[in-house]
Amino acid sequence: YDNIRKFIRFLLGCNLGEILTMFLAMFWGLPLPLRPIQILWVNLVTDGLPAMALGVDPAEKNVMSRPPRLPNESIFSRGLWKKIVSRGSVIGITTITIFALAYNNSSDLIYAQTMALSTLILTQLLHVFECRSEYLAVWETGFTGNLMLLGAVIFSFLLLLAIIYLPFLREIFQTYPLG
């Protein structure tokens, strides 16, 4: 049950961040910060792998000392919606801010979109570690308690680097090699 909540928290928070990024760009009259193929890439690869790894996260040490949940309790109870909305908002606002700054400073749309894509993916990869526990801080859960999660995050990061720096992928995803 805890792992299902982690999975939902991560994916809905990330997707809210993506929606907010696109909505704010339209609201402010900016060009699209992400191309459709980039959104698809984020949802299939860089969101999917860490989310699946959260599904096999080991149980927390204090799980048996907690009182049982009510049988009719919603999966979104105990403040889960607030966490999803707050973290999704941070992801979205951070991404659109970086996009707007990059676009306004360079007027190069592909560069700004690459900055937005990188920011979105990196904030989501950081967010996944925060989703590992509802009760403990990131530094208390650590980064090595779920090696599958650590591997998924590293692999997702390497895939981000691949679509930015490998010429044939850069052409497909319309990215710019960042300095």
C-alpha positions as CSV (number, residue, x, y, z in Angstrom):
1,Y,0.0,0.0,0.0
2,D,2.8,2.4,0.9
3,N,4.6,1.7,-2.4
4,I,1.4,2.3,-4.4
5,R,1.1,5.7,-2.7
6,K,4.7,6.5,-3.5
7,F,4.2,5.6,-7.1
8,I,1.0,7.8,-7.3
9,R,2.7,10.6,-5.5
10,F,5.7,10.6,-7.8
11,L,3.8,10.2,-11.1
12,L,1.0,12.7,-10.4
13,G,3.5,15.3,-9.0
14,C,5.7,14.9,-12.1
15,N,2.7,15.1,-14.5
16,L,1.3,18.1,-12.7
17,G,4.7,19.8,-13.1
18,E,4.6,19.1,-16.9
19,I,1.0,20.4,-17.2
20,L,1.8,23.5,-15.2
21,T,4.9,24.1,-17.4
22,M,2.9,24.0,-20.6
23,F,-0.1,26.0,-19.1
24,L,2.1,28.8,-17.8
25,A,3.9,29.1,-21.1
26,M,0.6,29.5,-22.9
27,F,-0.7,31.9,-20.2
28,W,2.4,34.1,-20.5
29,G,2.4,34.0,-24.3
30,L,5.7,32.0,-24.5
31,P,6.5,29.4,-27.1
32,L,6.1,25.8,-26.2
33,P,8.8,24.9,-23.6
34,L,8.7,21.2,-24.6
35,R,8.2,19.5,-27.9
36,P,5.7,16.6,-28.1
37,I,8.4,14.0,-28.6
38,Q,10.2,15.4,-25.5
39,I,7.1,15.1,-23.4
40,L,6.6,11.5,-24.6
41,W,10.2,10.8,-23.7
42,V,9.8,12.2,-20.2
43,N,6.6,10.2,-19.6
44,L,7.8,6.9,-21.0
45,V,11.5,6.8,-20.0
46,T,12.6,9.2,-17.3
47,D,9.3,9.1,-15.3
48,G,8.5,5.4,-15.9
49,L,11.8,3.8,-14.8
50,P,12.0,5.5,-11.4
51,A,8.3,5.1,-10.8
52,M,8.6,1.3,-11.3
53,A,11.6,1.2,-9.0
54,L,9.5,2.9,-6.3
55,G,7.0,0.1,-6.6
56,V,9.6,-2.3,-5.2
57,D,10.9,0.0,-2.5
58,P,11.6,-1.9,0.7
59,A,9.2,-1.4,3.6
60,E,10.1,1.4,6.1
61,K,11.6,0.3,9.4
62,N,8.6,1.7,11.4
63,V,5.8,0.3,9.2
64,M,4.6,-2.2,11.9
65,S,4.6,0.4,14.7
66,R,2.1,2.6,12.8
67,P,-1.6,2.3,13.6
68,P,-3.6,0.5,10.9
69,R,-5.3,2.7,8.3
70,L,-9.0,2.8,8.1
71,P,-10.4,0.3,5.5
72,N,-12.4,3.1,3.8
73,E,-9.5,5.6,3.7
74,S,-8.8,7.2,0.4
75,I,-5.5,6.5,-1.2
76,F,-5.1,10.3,-1.3
77,S,-5.7,10.8,2.4
78,R,-3.2,12.0,5.0
79,G,-2.1,15.0,2.9
80,L,-1.1,13.2,-0.2
81,W,-2.9,15.7,-2.5
82,K,-1.1,18.6,-0.8
83,K,2.2,16.9,-1.4
84,I,1.4,16.2,-5.1
85,V,0.2,19.7,-5.7
86,S,3.1,21.4,-3.9
87,R,5.9,19.3,-5.4
88,G,4.2,19.4,-8.9
89,S,4.0,23.2,-8.6
90,V,7.7,23.4,-7.6
91,I,8.7,21.3,-10.6
92,G,6.5,23.3,-13.0
93,I,7.4,26.7,-11.8
94,T,11.1,25.9,-11.7
95,T,11.0,24.5,-15.3
96,I,9.0,27.4,-16.8
97,T,11.3,29.9,-15.0
98,I,14.4,28.3,-16.4
99,F,12.8,28.2,-19.9
100,A,11.7,31.8,-19.8
101,L,15.2,33.0,-18.6
102,A,17.0,30.9,-21.2
103,Y,14.6,32.1,-24.0
104,N,14.7,35.8,-23.0
105,N,18.5,35.7,-22.7
106,S,19.3,33.9,-25.9
107,S,16.2,34.0,-28.2
108,D,17.2,30.5,-29.2
109,L,14.1,28.3,-28.9
110,I,15.9,25.0,-29.1
111,Y,18.4,26.0,-26.5
112,A,15.6,27.2,-24.1
113,Q,13.6,24.0,-24.7
114,T,16.7,21.9,-23.9
115,M,17.1,23.9,-20.7
116,A,13.5,23.3,-19.9
117,L,13.7,19.6,-20.7
118,S,16.9,19.2,-18.5
119,T,15.3,21.1,-15.6
120,L,12.1,19.1,-15.8
121,I,13.9,15.8,-15.8
122,L,16.5,16.7,-13.1
123,T,13.8,18.1,-10.8
124,Q,11.8,14.9,-11.3
125,L,14.8,12.7,-10.6
126,L,15.4,14.6,-7.4
127,H,11.7,14.4,-6.5
128,V,11.7,10.6,-6.7
129,F,14.0,10.4,-3.6
130,E,11.6,12.6,-1.7
131,C,8.8,10.2,-2.5
132,R,10.4,7.3,-0.8
133,S,8.9,8.1,2.6
134,E,5.9,10.0,3.9
135,Y,7.4,10.1,7.4
136,L,11.2,10.5,6.9
137,A,13.3,13.2,5.2
138,V,15.4,12.4,2.2
139,W,18.6,12.3,4.3
140,E,17.0,9.8,6.7
141,T,15.9,7.4,4.0
142,G,19.2,7.7,2.1
143,F,20.0,7.1,-1.5
144,T,21.2,3.5,-1.4
145,G,18.2,1.8,0.3
146,N,16.7,0.9,-3.1
147,L,19.5,0.1,-5.6
148,M,16.9,-0.4,-8.3
149,L,15.8,3.2,-7.8
150,L,19.3,4.5,-7.7
151,G,20.0,2.6,-11.0
152,A,16.8,3.9,-12.6
153,V,17.8,7.5,-11.7
154,I,21.3,7.1,-13.0
155,F,20.1,5.4,-16.2
156,S,17.5,8.2,-16.7
157,F,20.1,10.8,-16.2
158,L,22.4,9.1,-18.8
159,L,19.5,9.0,-21.2
160,L,19.0,12.7,-20.8
161,L,22.7,13.2,-21.6
162,A,22.3,11.0,-24.6
163,I,19.5,13.0,-26.2
164,I,21.4,16.2,-25.6
165,Y,24.9,15.2,-26.7
166,L,24.6,12.3,-29.2
167,P,24.1,13.9,-32.6
168,F,21.6,11.4,-34.1
169,L,19.4,11.6,-30.9
170,R,19.9,15.4,-30.7
171,E,18.4,15.6,-34.2
172,I,15.4,13.5,-33.3
173,F,14.6,15.3,-30.1
174,Q,15.6,18.8,-31.3
175,T,18.0,19.5,-28.4
176,Y,21.0,21.8,-28.1
177,P,24.3,20.6,-26.6
178,L,24.6,22.5,-23.4
179,G,27.9,23.8,-22.1
